Amino acid sequence: MSCTAHLPQESASVCETLCGDASFTEPRQDSVFDSAGHSEKAFEKDLGETALCQIGEKSYCYEGEAGTQGVGLCQAGEKSCLGSDSWGKCEKQILPKAEICNGKDDDCDNQTDEGALCGVCQACRGGSCQDSFELVTFKEAQPKEGYPGTLGKMIVQGTCFSPMLQLKFQGKTIPLKLESANRISFVLSTRGLVPGTYALDWFWKGRTSKIASTSFRLLTADCTFPPVIDALNPAEGIQGMKIPFSVHGKRFQAGARLFLGGREIPTKRVRSGELKVLPSLDLSNWAVGAFFVWVENPGPCKSNQKTFRVESQDPTPVIHYPKPYAFSLDKSAFLEIFGRYFQKGAKVSLGTHQFATYTYRSSTLLEISFTPSQKGGWKAGKYPLVVENPSGKRSKPYLIDILAN
């Protein structure tokens, strides 16, 4: 008798494989199958327990739920006779298991990769978990409004952000920084744009159509009262150094920007009359020379210009003014010299008289006590005050009056 004569079609292949072994045992004539042609689990258990067999004989077996054999990955296995009418365990069978994202029907229900198999921001496609653009949401960009030329770094928050996202602004792709699955930042130039509402178009790599749009608005500026710079503190610095630096004036608005020699310098608006560079002004990559400083309020509304000087690392000393600038003959005097770039060990002279001693207070202040006596060779007249640093660089002279009694 053929070994497959009493088997359903989907089980016949198993039997045919096993029939290659002459010891394979045919199912009994009273085998029972369900409506789909699958052998009933209870019957097979009974067959294994009661059928007469000889050691080494084999029979097909399946211990899965009825209706799953031959569906998806599920398939029957085989068992061997152990003697004494006893059968071994069912081997090589594949039973239903929890569905995973692999392109296969793991739970043998005639469906592939169904259900929520991936992370919260992914979908199962082509047998693998992939970021899904359908799950991405966006909030409006921040700041959501500003003035032409003022918007720089912008931030967009949402959900399920991925490296697959692309941003295009007026047809140009904008580089993105993916800070987290909920936050993206980018730098956007709005120079040359006019007031109005502008769209930020979001795309997904590999797709030609956009998946979403967000927007921001550029406002019309009122430059009736522009910002004003009154003073720079300080007005100069040494090349290669990092110095505290602030700008003082009035009408510095929130979002005001500071420029030095055409470069924008990051600042903090302390108050409407002060902008402070944080943490310091770095002069490492600046050439020696004079540079214009100005402030731009949102709009932009540009202030007047002041001059900042970058001096060499061995600068020429500068006398701003002496105090006082006139003395009387034969009377003790106290002279303060205010300026910049005074170095320790500098020589200070008044005419042909060089002061042997003086007090070095700082690079901006020297103090001298002396008596311009006639016995010491002093006469009434004008004397050039000069400071000479140890390098030999000399200040421009500043005239001091010595008055007769």
C-alpha positions as CSV (number, residue, x, y, z in Angstrom):
1,M,0.0,0.0,0.0
2,S,1.2,3.5,-0.7
3,C,2.4,5.3,2.4
4,T,0.4,8.4,1.3
5,A,-2.8,6.7,0.6
6,H,-4.5,7.8,3.8
7,L,-2.9,11.2,4.2
8,P,-4.1,14.7,3.4
9,Q,-2.3,16.3,0.5
10,E,-0.2,18.7,2.6
11,S,1.0,15.8,4.8
12,A,1.9,13.6,1.9
13,S,5.1,15.3,1.1
14,V,6.3,14.6,4.7
15,C,5.3,11.0,4.3
16,E,7.0,10.7,0.9
17,T,10.2,12.0,2.5
18,L,10.0,9.5,5.3
19,C,9.0,6.7,3.0
20,G,12.5,6.6,1.7
21,D,13.2,4.7,4.9
22,A,11.6,1.2,4.6
23,S,11.0,1.3,8.3
24,F,8.5,4.2,8.0
25,T,5.1,3.3,9.5
26,E,1.9,4.1,7.5
27,P,-0.9,5.8,9.4
28,R,-3.7,3.4,10.3
29,Q,-6.8,3.1,8.1
30,D,-9.0,4.8,10.7
31,S,-7.0,8.1,10.7
32,V,-9.1,11.1,11.3
33,F,-8.6,14.5,9.7
34,D,-10.2,17.9,10.3
35,S,-12.2,19.7,7.6
36,A,-9.0,21.2,6.2
37,G,-7.3,17.9,5.9
38,H,-5.0,18.3,8.9
39,S,-4.6,15.4,11.3
40,E,-6.1,16.0,14.7
41,K,-3.6,16.5,17.5
42,A,-5.6,14.3,19.9
43,F,-5.6,11.5,17.3
44,E,-1.8,11.7,16.8
45,K,-1.2,11.6,20.5
46,D,-3.3,8.4,20.6
47,L,-1.5,7.0,17.6
48,G,1.8,7.5,19.3
49,E,0.7,5.9,22.5
50,T,-1.2,2.8,21.0
51,A,0.2,2.0,17.6
52,L,2.3,-1.1,17.4
53,C,5.8,-0.3,16.2
54,Q,9.3,-1.7,16.0
55,I,12.4,0.1,17.1
56,G,13.6,2.5,14.5
57,E,10.3,2.8,12.7
58,K,9.3,6.5,12.0
59,S,6.1,8.4,11.7
60,Y,5.1,11.9,10.9
61,C,3.9,14.1,13.8
62,Y,2.6,17.7,14.5
63,E,1.8,19.2,17.9
64,G,0.6,22.6,16.8
65,E,-2.9,24.0,16.9
66,A,-5.3,22.5,14.4
67,G,-5.4,24.4,11.1
68,T,-1.7,25.7,11.4
69,Q,0.2,22.8,9.9
70,G,1.4,23.6,6.4
71,V,0.5,27.3,6.9
72,G,3.3,29.9,6.8
73,L,6.5,28.4,8.4
74,C,4.6,25.6,10.2
75,Q,5.3,22.1,9.2
76,A,5.1,18.5,10.5
77,G,8.1,16.7,11.9
78,E,8.9,13.0,12.6
79,K,9.1,10.7,15.6
80,S,10.8,7.4,16.0
81,C,9.7,4.1,17.7
82,L,11.5,3.4,20.9
83,G,10.2,-0.1,21.3
84,S,7.6,-1.5,23.7
85,D,5.0,0.3,21.6
86,S,6.6,3.7,22.7
87,W,7.3,6.6,20.4
88,G,10.0,9.3,20.9
89,K,9.3,13.0,20.9
90,C,8.3,14.8,17.7
91,E,11.4,16.3,16.1
92,K,12.0,18.8,13.2
93,Q,8.5,20.1,13.4
94,I,8.0,23.9,13.2
95,L,5.2,25.3,15.4
96,P,3.6,28.7,15.5
97,K,5.5,31.4,17.4
98,A,5.1,35.1,18.0
99,E,5.2,37.2,14.8
100,I,8.4,39.2,14.2
101,C,9.4,41.6,11.4
102,N,11.2,39.3,9.0
103,G,8.9,39.0,5.9
104,K,7.6,35.6,7.1
105,D,4.4,34.2,8.6
106,D,5.8,33.2,12.0
107,D,2.5,32.6,13.7
108,C,1.0,30.6,10.8
109,D,-2.2,32.5,10.3
110,N,-1.8,33.3,6.6
111,Q,-0.6,36.9,7.4
112,T,2.9,38.2,7.2
113,D,4.5,40.8,9.6
114,E,1.1,41.9,10.9
115,G,0.7,43.9,14.2
116,A,3.0,46.4,16.0
117,L,6.3,44.6,15.6
118,C,8.8,47.6,15.7
119,G,9.7,50.6,17.8
120,V,7.3,53.6,18.3
121,C,8.8,55.5,15.4
122,Q,9.2,52.6,13.0
123,A,7.1,50.4,10.7
124,C,7.8,46.9,9.4
125,R,8.6,47.1,5.6
126,G,10.2,44.4,3.4
127,G,11.0,42.2,6.4
128,S,12.8,44.9,8.5
129,C,12.0,47.7,10.9
130,Q,12.5,51.1,9.3
131,D,11.9,54.7,10.3
132,S,8.5,55.7,9.1
133,F,7.6,59.2,7.6
134,E,3.9,58.5,8.4
135,L,4.7,58.8,12.1
136,V,6.6,62.1,11.9
137,T,4.9,65.2,13.3
138,F,6.1,68.9,13.3
139,K,5.6,72.0,15.4
140,E,6.2,75.5,14.1
141,A,9.9,76.6,13.8
142,Q,11.2,78.7,16.6
143,P,11.7,81.6,16.5
144,K,8.5,81.7,14.4
145,E,9.1,85.4,13.4
146,G,11.8,87.9,13.1
147,Y,13.2,90.6,10.8
148,P,15.0,90.2,7.4
149,G,18.6,89.3,8.0
150,T,18.2,88.5,11.7
151,L,17.1,84.9,11.9
152,G,20.1,82.5,12.4
153,K,19.7,79.3,14.3
154,M,16.2,77.8,14.3
155,I,14.7,74.9,16.2
156,V,11.8,72.6,15.2
157,Q,10.3,70.2,17.7
158,G,8.0,67.2,17.0
159,T,8.1,63.4,17.1
160,C,9.9,60.6,15.3
161,F,12.6,62.7,13.7
162,S,15.1,60.6,11.7
163,P,18.3,61.0,9.7
164,M,16.0,60.3,6.7
165,L,14.5,63.8,7.0
166,Q,15.5,66.6,4.6
167,L,14.7,70.3,4.7
168,K,14.4,72.5,1.7
169,F,14.0,76.3,1.8
170,Q,13.3,78.1,-1.5
171,G,14.5,75.1,-3.4
172,K,17.8,74.7,-1.5
173,T,18.6,71.9,0.9
174,I,19.4,73.1,4.4
175,P,21.9,71.1,6.5
176,L,20.1,69.7,9.6
177,K,21.4,68.8,13.1
178,L,19.4,65.9,14.6
179,E,19.6,66.7,18.3
180,S,17.1,64.0,19.3
181,A,14.0,62.2,17.9
182,N,12.0,65.2,19.0
183,R,14.3,68.1,18.1
184,I,16.1,69.4,15.0
185,S,18.1,72.6,14.6
186,F,19.5,74.4,11.6
187,V,20.9,77.7,10.5
188,L,18.8,79.7,8.1
189,S,20.0,82.9,6.3
190,T,17.2,85.4,5.7
191,R,19.5,88.1,4.3
192,G,18.0,89.8,1.3
193,L,14.5,88.5,2.0
194,V,11.5,90.9,2.2
195,P,8.8,90.8,4.9
196,G,6.3,88.0,4.5
197,T,5.5,84.4,5.4
198,Y,7.9,81.7,4.2
199,A,7.5,77.9,4.0
200,L,10.0,75.3,5.3
201,D,9.3,72.1,3.2
202,W,10.2,68.7,4.8
203,F,11.1,65.7,2.7
204,W,11.9,62.1,3.3
205,K,15.0,60.6,1.5
206,G,13.9,58.6,-1.4
207,R,10.5,60.3,-1.8
208,T,10.0,63.1,-4.3
209,S,7.0,64.7,-2.6
210,K,7.2,66.6,0.6
211,I,5.8,65.1,3.8
212,A,5.0,68.3,5.6
213,S,5.5,72.1,5.7
214,T,6.2,74.5,8.6
215,S,6.5,78.3,8.3
216,F,8.0,81.4,9.8
217,R,7.3,85.1,9.3
218,L,9.6,88.1,8.6
219,L,8.3,91.4,9.9
220,T,8.7,95.0,8.7
221,A,11.2,96.9,10.8
222,D,10.8,100.5,12.1
223,C,14.1,102.3,11.9
224,T,12.9,105.7,12.9
225,F,15.1,105.5,16.0
226,P,18.2,103.5,15.2
227,P,20.7,102.3,17.9
228,V,23.5,104.6,18.9
229,I,27.0,103.6,20.1
230,D,28.5,106.1,22.6
231,A,31.7,104.2,23.6
232,L,33.7,100.9,23.3
233,N,35.2,99.4,26.4
234,P,38.0,99.0,25.6
235,A,38.7,100.7,22.3
236,E,41.7,98.6,21.6
237,G,43.3,95.2,22.3
238,I,46.5,93.3,21.8
239,Q,46.7,90.8,18.9
240,G,46.4,87.2,20.1
241,M,44.8,88.1,23.4
242,K,41.3,87.4,24.8
243,I,39.9,90.6,26.4
244,P,36.6,91.6,28.1
245,F,34.7,93.8,25.7
246,S,31.4,95.7,25.8
247,V,29.6,98.3,23.7
248,H,27.7,101.2,25.4
249,G,25.0,103.4,24.0
250,K,21.3,103.4,23.7
251,R,18.3,101.8,22.0
252,F,19.9,98.3,21.7
253,Q,16.8,96.1,21.1
254,A,16.4,92.4,21.9
255,G,18.0,90.5,19.1
256,A,20.5,93.3,18.4
257,R,23.7,92.1,16.7
258,L,27.2,93.4,17.1
259,F,29.7,93.6,14.2
260,L,33.4,94.2,14.4
261,G,35.3,94.6,11.1
262,G,32.3,93.0,9.3
263,R,32.3,89.9,11.5
264,E,29.3,89.2,13.7
265,I,30.4,88.9,17.3
266,P,28.2,86.8,19.7
267,T,27.0,89.1,22.5
268,K,24.5,89.2,25.4
269,R,22.2,92.2,25.7
270,V,22.7,93.3,29.3
271,R,20.3,96.2,29.0
272,S,19.1,98.6,26.3
273,G,22.3,100.6,26.7
274,E,24.9,97.7,26.8
275,L,26.0,94.7,24.8
276,K,28.6,92.4,26.2
277,V,30.7,89.9,24.4
278,L,30.6,86.5,26.1
279,P,32.9,85.1,27.3
280,S,35.5,87.5,25.8
281,L,36.7,89.0,22.6
282,D,39.2,86.7,21.0
283,L,41.8,88.6,19.0
284,S,43.8,85.5,18.0
285,N,42.9,85.7,14.3
286,W,42.9,89.4,13.8
287,A,45.4,91.5,11.9
288,V,46.9,94.6,13.4
289,G,44.9,97.6,12.4
290,A,41.7,99.7,12.9
291,F,38.2,98.1,12.5
292,F,34.8,99.6,12.5
293,V,32.3,98.5,15.1
294,W,28.5,98.9,14.7
295,V,25.2,97.5,16.1
296,E,22.3,96.3,14.1
297,N,18.8,96.2,15.6
298,P,16.3,93.7,14.0
299,G,15.3,95.0,10.7
300,P,18.2,95.6,10.3
301,C,18.5,99.1,11.7
302,K,22.2,100.1,11.8
303,S,23.9,102.3,14.3
304,N,26.8,104.8,13.9
305,Q,30.3,103.3,13.8
306,K,33.2,103.4,16.3
307,T,36.8,102.4,15.7
308,F,38.4,99.5,17.5
309,R,42.2,99.0,17.2
310,V,44.1,95.7,17.2
311,E,47.6,96.4,18.3
312,S,50.7,94.2,17.9
313,Q,52.0,92.1,20.8
314,D,54.6,94.8,21.4
315,P,52.5,97.9,20.9
316,T,53.6,101.5,21.0
317,P,52.6,103.2,24.2
318,V,50.0,105.9,23.9
319,I,49.5,108.9,26.2
320,H,45.8,109.9,26.4
321,Y,46.3,112.8,28.7
322,P,48.3,113.9,31.8
323,K,46.7,115.2,35.0
324,P,47.4,118.0,35.6
325,Y,49.0,119.4,32.5
326,A,50.7,122.4,34.1
327,F,53.0,122.8,37.1
328,S,54.8,125.7,38.9
329,L,58.6,126.0,39.2
330,D,60.1,125.1,42.6
331,K,56.9,123.5,43.9
332,S,56.3,119.8,44.5
333,A,54.1,118.2,41.9
334,F,52.1,115.0,41.5
335,L,51.7,113.9,37.9
336,E,49.3,111.1,36.6
337,I,49.7,109.8,33.1
338,F,46.7,108.1,31.6
339,G,47.1,106.1,28.4
340,R,47.5,102.5,27.2
341,Y,50.2,99.9,26.6
342,F,52.5,101.1,29.3
343,Q,54.9,98.3,30.2
344,K,56.8,97.7,33.4
345,G,60.3,99.2,33.1
346,A,59.3,101.9,30.7
347,K,61.2,105.2,30.7
348,V,59.3,108.4,31.4
349,S,60.9,111.7,30.5
350,L,59.8,115.3,30.5
351,G,62.0,117.2,28.1
352,T,65.5,116.2,28.8
353,H,64.7,115.2,32.4
354,Q,64.2,111.5,32.8
355,F,62.4,110.4,36.0
356,A,64.5,107.9,37.9
357,T,61.5,106.7,39.9
358,Y,57.8,106.5,39.4
359,T,54.9,104.2,40.3
360,Y,53.6,101.7,37.7
361,R,49.9,101.3,38.5
362,S,48.9,99.5,35.4
363,S,49.3,99.4,31.6
364,T,47.0,102.5,31.5
365,L,48.3,104.6,34.5
366,L,51.7,105.9,35.7
367,E,52.2,108.2,38.7
368,I,55.2,110.5,39.3
369,S,56.1,112.8,42.2
370,F,58.7,115.4,41.5
371,T,59.7,119.0,42.0
372,P,60.6,121.1,38.9
373,S,63.3,123.3,40.7
374,Q,65.4,125.8,39.0
375,K,68.4,124.3,40.8
376,G,67.6,121.1,39.1
377,G,67.8,122.8,35.7
378,W,64.1,123.4,35.2
379,K,62.9,126.6,33.5
380,A,59.5,128.0,32.7
381,G,58.3,126.7,29.3
382,K,56.7,123.7,27.5
383,Y,58.2,120.2,27.9
384,P,57.3,117.1,25.9
385,L,56.2,114.2,28.0
386,V,57.2,110.8,26.5
387,V,56.9,107.2,27.6
388,E,59.3,104.7,26.1
389,N,58.7,101.0,26.6
390,P,61.7,98.6,27.2
391,S,61.4,97.5,23.5
392,G,62.4,101.1,22.5
393,K,58.9,102.0,21.2
394,R,58.1,105.6,22.2
395,S,54.8,107.4,22.6
396,K,54.0,110.6,20.8
397,P,54.9,113.6,23.0
398,Y,52.3,115.3,25.1
399,L,53.2,118.9,26.0
400,I,53.3,119.9,29.7
401,D,53.6,123.5,30.9
402,I,56.0,124.5,33.6
403,L,55.0,127.9,34.9
404,A,57.1,130.6,36.5
405,N,56.1,131.6,40.1
